[in-house]
Amino acid sequence: MIRIEPLSDDNWLVTVTDGGTTTQHRVHVTAADAKRSGGPASTVEKLLEASFRSLLEREPNTAILRDFELSVIKRYFPEYEREIPRYLAKE
């Protein structure tokens, strides 16, 4: 389960429960990031959920950074930008 809550304009709290373990992640992402990654209809919430689904296919929630800018994902997973539209389309 992925729950997303706004903390401030560009900062979000993402709570992930996976395999009985719950983790929390503070993520910095802007509306402009959402539009650039997912097109004009994309929202920050949709982008965050799709991004975390992508991450959870690659690693457990306990391995995901606890505080990060969304753009850092592509440093760890170079295919992220190419694949995120597919995750957004699954919603």
Rosetta constraint file for C-alpha pairs under 8 A:
AtomPair CA 1 CA 15 HARMONIC 7.98 0.50
AtomPair CA 1 CA 16 HARMONIC 5.68 0.50
AtomPair CA 1 CA 17 HARMONIC 5.11 0.50
AtomPair CA 1 CA 18 HARMONIC 6.60 0.50
AtomPair CA 2 CA 14 HARMONIC 6.81 0.50
AtomPair CA 2 CA 15 HARMONIC 5.77 0.50
AtomPair CA 2 CA 16 HARMONIC 4.69 0.50
AtomPair CA 2 CA 17 HARMONIC 6.64 0.50
AtomPair CA 2 CA 49 HARMONIC 6.78 0.50
AtomPair CA 2 CA 52 HARMONIC 7.71 0.50
AtomPair CA 3 CA 14 HARMONIC 5.66 0.50
AtomPair CA 3 CA 15 HARMONIC 5.07 0.50
AtomPair CA 3 CA 16 HARMONIC 6.50 0.50
AtomPair CA 4 CA 12 HARMONIC 6.84 0.50
AtomPair CA 4 CA 13 HARMONIC 5.80 0.50
AtomPair CA 4 CA 14 HARMONIC 4.61 0.50
AtomPair CA 4 CA 15 HARMONIC 6.47 0.50
AtomPair CA 4 CA 45 HARMONIC 6.72 0.50
AtomPair CA 4 CA 48 HARMONIC 7.71 0.50
AtomPair CA 4 CA 49 HARMONIC 7.61 0.50
AtomPair CA 5 CA 12 HARMONIC 5.70 0.50
AtomPair CA 5 CA 13 HARMONIC 5.16 0.50
AtomPair CA 5 CA 14 HARMONIC 6.49 0.50
AtomPair CA 6 CA 10 HARMONIC 7.88 0.50
AtomPair CA 6 CA 11 HARMONIC 6.33 0.50
AtomPair CA 6 CA 12 HARMONIC 4.50 0.50
AtomPair CA 6 CA 13 HARMONIC 6.21 0.50
AtomPair CA 7 CA 11 HARMONIC 5.35 0.50
AtomPair CA 7 CA 12 HARMONIC 5.06 0.50
AtomPair CA 7 CA 13 HARMONIC 6.38 0.50
AtomPair CA 8 CA 12 HARMONIC 6.93 0.50
AtomPair CA 9 CA 30 HARMONIC 7.75 0.50
AtomPair CA 10 CA 28 HARMONIC 5.58 0.50
AtomPair CA 10 CA 29 HARMONIC 5.34 0.50
AtomPair CA 10 CA 30 HARMONIC 5.08 0.50
AtomPair CA 10 CA 31 HARMONIC 7.74 0.50
AtomPair CA 11 CA 26 HARMONIC 6.79 0.50
AtomPair CA 11 CA 27 HARMONIC 5.67 0.50
AtomPair CA 11 CA 28 HARMONIC 4.53 0.50
AtomPair CA 11 CA 29 HARMONIC 6.34 0.50
AtomPair CA 12 CA 26 HARMONIC 5.62 0.50
AtomPair CA 12 CA 27 HARMONIC 5.19 0.50
AtomPair CA 12 CA 28 HARMONIC 6.35 0.50
AtomPair CA 12 CA 29 HARMONIC 7.58 0.50
AtomPair CA 13 CA 24 HARMONIC 6.73 0.50
AtomPair CA 13 CA 25 HARMONIC 5.66 0.50
AtomPair CA 13 CA 26 HARMONIC 4.71 0.50
AtomPair CA 13 CA 27 HARMONIC 6.38 0.50
AtomPair CA 14 CA 24 HARMONIC 5.68 0.50
AtomPair CA 14 CA 25 HARMONIC 5.07 0.50
AtomPair CA 14 CA 26 HARMONIC 6.37 0.50
AtomPair CA 14 CA 27 HARMONIC 7.27 0.50
AtomPair CA 15 CA 22 HARMONIC 6.90 0.50
AtomPair CA 15 CA 23 HARMONIC 5.74 0.50
AtomPair CA 15 CA 24 HARMONIC 4.46 0.50
AtomPair CA 15 CA 25 HARMONIC 6.37 0.50
AtomPair CA 16 CA 22 HARMONIC 5.46 0.50
AtomPair CA 16 CA 23 HARMONIC 5.33 0.50
AtomPair CA 16 CA 24 HARMONIC 6.35 0.50
AtomPair CA 16 CA 61 HARMONIC 6.67 0.50
AtomPair CA 17 CA 21 HARMONIC 5.47 0.50
AtomPair CA 17 CA 22 HARMONIC 4.19 0.50
AtomPair CA 17 CA 23 HARMONIC 6.53 0.50
AtomPair CA 17 CA 61 HARMONIC 7.64 0.50
AtomPair CA 18 CA 22 HARMONIC 6.49 0.50
AtomPair CA 18 CA 60 HARMONIC 7.59 0.50
AtomPair CA 18 CA 61 HARMONIC 6.60 0.50
AtomPair CA 21 CA 61 HARMONIC 7.91 0.50
AtomPair CA 21 CA 62 HARMONIC 7.84 0.50
AtomPair CA 22 CA 61 HARMONIC 7.79 0.50
AtomPair CA 23 CA 61 HARMONIC 6.57 0.50
AtomPair CA 23 CA 62 HARMONIC 6.55 0.50
AtomPair CA 24 CA 66 HARMONIC 6.53 0.50
AtomPair CA 25 CA 64 HARMONIC 7.91 0.50
AtomPair CA 25 CA 65 HARMONIC 6.91 0.50
AtomPair CA 25 CA 66 HARMONIC 4.37 0.50
AtomPair CA 25 CA 67 HARMONIC 5.62 0.50
AtomPair CA 25 CA 68 HARMONIC 7.88 0.50
AtomPair CA 26 CA 66 HARMONIC 6.07 0.50
AtomPair CA 26 CA 67 HARMONIC 4.61 0.50
AtomPair CA 26 CA 68 HARMONIC 6.51 0.50
AtomPair CA 27 CA 67 HARMONIC 5.82 0.50
AtomPair CA 27 CA 68 HARMONIC 5.13 0.50
AtomPair CA 27 CA 69 HARMONIC 5.49 0.50
AtomPair CA 27 CA 70 HARMONIC 6.25 0.50
AtomPair CA 28 CA 68 HARMONIC 6.31 0.50
AtomPair CA 28 CA 69 HARMONIC 4.53 0.50
AtomPair CA 28 CA 70 HARMONIC 6.07 0.50
AtomPair CA 29 CA 33 HARMONIC 6.34 0.50
AtomPair CA 29 CA 34 HARMONIC 7.70 0.50
AtomPair CA 29 CA 44 HARMONIC 7.05 0.50
AtomPair CA 29 CA 69 HARMONIC 6.26 0.50
AtomPair CA 29 CA 70 HARMONIC 5.73 0.50
AtomPair CA 29 CA 71 HARMONIC 7.94 0.50
AtomPair CA 30 CA 34 HARMONIC 6.59 0.50
AtomPair CA 30 CA 44 HARMONIC 6.77 0.50
AtomPair CA 31 CA 35 HARMONIC 6.32 0.50
AtomPair CA 31 CA 43 HARMONIC 6.61 0.50
AtomPair CA 31 CA 44 HARMONIC 5.70 0.50
AtomPair CA 32 CA 36 HARMONIC 6.11 0.50
AtomPair CA 33 CA 37 HARMONIC 6.09 0.50
AtomPair CA 33 CA 44 HARMONIC 7.70 0.50
AtomPair CA 34 CA 38 HARMONIC 5.70 0.50
AtomPair CA 34 CA 39 HARMONIC 7.26 0.50
AtomPair CA 34 CA 42 HARMONIC 5.74 0.50
AtomPair CA 34 CA 43 HARMONIC 5.61 0.50
AtomPair CA 34 CA 44 HARMONIC 5.22 0.50
AtomPair CA 34 CA 47 HARMONIC 5.92 0.50
AtomPair CA 35 CA 39 HARMONIC 4.68 0.50
AtomPair CA 35 CA 40 HARMONIC 5.05 0.50
AtomPair CA 35 CA 41 HARMONIC 7.10 0.50
AtomPair CA 35 CA 42 HARMONIC 5.66 0.50
AtomPair CA 35 CA 43 HARMONIC 7.10 0.50
AtomPair CA 36 CA 40 HARMONIC 7.77 0.50
AtomPair CA 37 CA 42 HARMONIC 7.95 0.50
AtomPair CA 37 CA 47 HARMONIC 7.68 0.50
AtomPair CA 37 CA 81 HARMONIC 7.29 0.50
AtomPair CA 37 CA 84 HARMONIC 7.36 0.50
AtomPair CA 37 CA 85 HARMONIC 7.24 0.50
AtomPair CA 38 CA 42 HARMONIC 5.09 0.50
AtomPair CA 38 CA 43 HARMONIC 7.96 0.50
AtomPair CA 38 CA 47 HARMONIC 7.05 0.50
AtomPair CA 38 CA 84 HARMONIC 7.70 0.50
AtomPair CA 38 CA 85 HARMONIC 6.07 0.50
AtomPair CA 38 CA 88 HARMONIC 6.90 0.50
AtomPair CA 42 CA 46 HARMONIC 6.40 0.50
AtomPair CA 42 CA 47 HARMONIC 6.88 0.50
AtomPair CA 43 CA 47 HARMONIC 6.24 0.50
AtomPair CA 44 CA 48 HARMONIC 6.03 0.50
AtomPair CA 45 CA 49 HARMONIC 6.17 0.50
AtomPair CA 46 CA 50 HARMONIC 6.09 0.50
AtomPair CA 46 CA 88 HARMONIC 6.92 0.50
AtomPair CA 46 CA 91 HARMONIC 7.95 0.50
AtomPair CA 47 CA 51 HARMONIC 5.92 0.50
AtomPair CA 47 CA 88 HARMONIC 6.82 0.50
AtomPair CA 48 CA 52 HARMONIC 6.10 0.50
AtomPair CA 49 CA 53 HARMONIC 6.19 0.50
AtomPair CA 50 CA 54 HARMONIC 6.20 0.50
AtomPair CA 50 CA 84 HARMONIC 6.92 0.50
AtomPair CA 50 CA 87 HARMONIC 5.20 0.50
AtomPair CA 50 CA 88 HARMONIC 5.53 0.50
AtomPair CA 50 CA 91 HARMONIC 7.96 0.50
AtomPair CA 51 CA 55 HARMONIC 6.22 0.50
AtomPair CA 51 CA 84 HARMONIC 6.79 0.50
AtomPair CA 51 CA 87 HARMONIC 7.50 0.50
AtomPair CA 52 CA 56 HARMONIC 5.99 0.50
AtomPair CA 53 CA 57 HARMONIC 6.44 0.50
AtomPair CA 53 CA 87 HARMONIC 7.52 0.50
AtomPair CA 54 CA 58 HARMONIC 6.91 0.50
AtomPair CA 54 CA 80 HARMONIC 7.92 0.50
AtomPair CA 54 CA 84 HARMONIC 7.51 0.50
AtomPair CA 54 CA 87 HARMONIC 6.99 0.50
AtomPair CA 55 CA 59 HARMONIC 6.10 0.50
AtomPair CA 55 CA 60 HARMONIC 7.99 0.50
AtomPair CA 55 CA 64 HARMONIC 7.58 0.50
AtomPair CA 56 CA 60 HARMONIC 5.71 0.50
AtomPair CA 56 CA 61 HARMONIC 6.31 0.50
AtomPair CA 59 CA 63 HARMONIC 6.27 0.50
AtomPair CA 59 CA 64 HARMONIC 7.29 0.50
AtomPair CA 60 CA 64 HARMONIC 7.06 0.50
AtomPair CA 68 CA 72 HARMONIC 6.97 0.50
AtomPair CA 71 CA 75 HARMONIC 7.95 0.50
AtomPair CA 72 CA 76 HARMONIC 7.19 0.50
AtomPair CA 73 CA 77 HARMONIC 5.95 0.50
AtomPair CA 73 CA 78 HARMONIC 7.78 0.50
AtomPair CA 73 CA 80 HARMONIC 6.87 0.50
AtomPair CA 74 CA 78 HARMONIC 4.62 0.50
AtomPair CA 74 CA 79 HARMONIC 6.85 0.50
AtomPair CA 74 CA 80 HARMONIC 5.38 0.50
AtomPair CA 74 CA 81 HARMONIC 6.68 0.50
AtomPair CA 79 CA 83 HARMONIC 6.06 0.50
AtomPair CA 80 CA 84 HARMONIC 5.77 0.50
AtomPair CA 81 CA 85 HARMONIC 7.79 0.50
AtomPair CA 83 CA 87 HARMONIC 6.92 0.50
AtomPair CA 84 CA 88 HARMONIC 6.22 0.50
AtomPair CA 85 CA 89 HARMONIC 6.13 0.50
AtomPair CA 86 CA 90 HARMONIC 6.59 0.50
AtomPair CA 87 CA 91 HARMONIC 7.30 0.50
